[in-house]
């Protein structure tokens, strides 16, 4: 994957709480920023942020 833009990393970090990001918030953030959920997930991974309350039951 390409380098994740700093603005995406900062937005994901800001949206997280205690190193965790709720799945619904990740969806909303992706929509707000106009980026894919894959990019939001990659940013969370890079930052060590865990996705919780997954709407698909994956996490």
Secondary structure, DSSP 4 states (H G I P E B T S, - for coil): -PPPPHHHHHHHHHH-BTTEEEHHHHHHHHHHHT--HHHHHHHHHHHTPEEES-TTS--
